[in-house]
Amino acid sequence: MINSLRGMRDFLDNDGALYERVVGVCAKVAQNFGFAFIETPKLEETALFRRSVGESSDIVGKEMYEFSDKGGESICLRPEGTAGVVRAFLQAKLDKAGGIKRWFYHGSMFRYERPQRGRQREFHQFGIECFGISDAREDAAIIILAKRILDELGIKATLKLNSLGNKESMSEFKTKLESYAKGCANELCEDCARRINTNILRILDCKNEKCQALLKDAPSVLDSLDDECKKDFELVQNLLKNAGVEYELDDRLVRGLDYYSKSAFEFVSDEIGAKAAVIGGGRYDGLISELGGKSTPAVGWAMGIERIMEILGAKESAIQRDGIYLCALEPAFIDEIFALGCELRKTHKVEISYEAKAPAKHLGAADKKGAKVFLCLGSDEKAKGEIWYKNLENKSEKHIKISELKGAL
Ligand code: HAM
């Protein structure tokens, strides 16, 4: 028996339907905000992620599926979507062309993490990226967009919001934080002690309780913001308030990827274990020039689709009944319902049963398939030129003339 790899899974039956539903809702809302579909390869040069996500991040340091191809080139299964979309933007020379690009994408991402609840090695993201707008209104717009998606899916999550400032204010903050952390370096956990020299920001989101206590009085990134960053951050907050989007300020939110500046945010839910992020993102104005392009502002986020599916899967209402289950009680009628089913399939989703069975067995099968409508041809119906109709959602039943069926559906 060959099984799927550890931390990788199949989407069967309800999972497949749920995946399609989540992506469908996300795409529809994103399109309303002006985003268009983009697809980029799942394999990229390793250097792309080293230079964008950052050498000092856990993703690059520990989690990449990185290997040499048959030509000896170092390639990598994408651990996230942003870097590939930025690469596509640069390759098409859209940085030179100027203007605005808004794209959404979805698909597999790969991180060699320890598999656990809400954390797989192959997982799926729905993400959006906007290039060419420095106006903080776009930061607010994409957060509102994320909230609309969560609302439409019926998911409650807390929005945590921070500003990481620009290059100058970040560098000032890092110096302050470093000198604070050095003062208690001997007491910090091993990881944090190492991070003082490699990735000082990440000590702020260390889960170790002792580190958290030691860093309680650490400097706040918000105190280092310059006037422009402060003004932008206030604008984002005001626009969110006006849109009725609640948020919590969290000056410890630093994100696990190195490319962020200014707005950084996460939507966290406690429905999948201890406060896991279902959406994370922010502004990354420096990344495009970092990768060799003409300096272009950018902002975006990505959602963990499995995490959303796990929350939805626990709610019965998430599984929506859909389509028709068409069947017969006598073997002699099967060819007739086959022809009828093929006709109905021009406009409806129809499952045709090729077996004659007792009504209860057919009803059970229709229920299992998640059909919304049950249509059945038995001897009595056949004699009257009718079909037995049952709505499996509200349980109403009637007989409909086959000649009038299309209109009645
Ligand atoms: P990220 O925070 O690394 O950001 O991932 C975004 C989301 O992907 C997380 O909030 C989580 O829901 C999901 N996720 C991450 N790792 C796993 C995993 N191992 N298993 C299941 N779900 C996971 C990014 O990837 C950025 N590219 C987001 C972004 C786009 N920033 C700007 N634009």
Residues whose N, C-alpha, C, O or C-beta is under 5 A from the ligand:
A	BS01	HAM	E80 G81 T82 R111 E113 G118 R119 Q120 F123 G127 I128 A277 V278 I279 G280 G281 G282 G300 W301 A302 M303 G304 R307
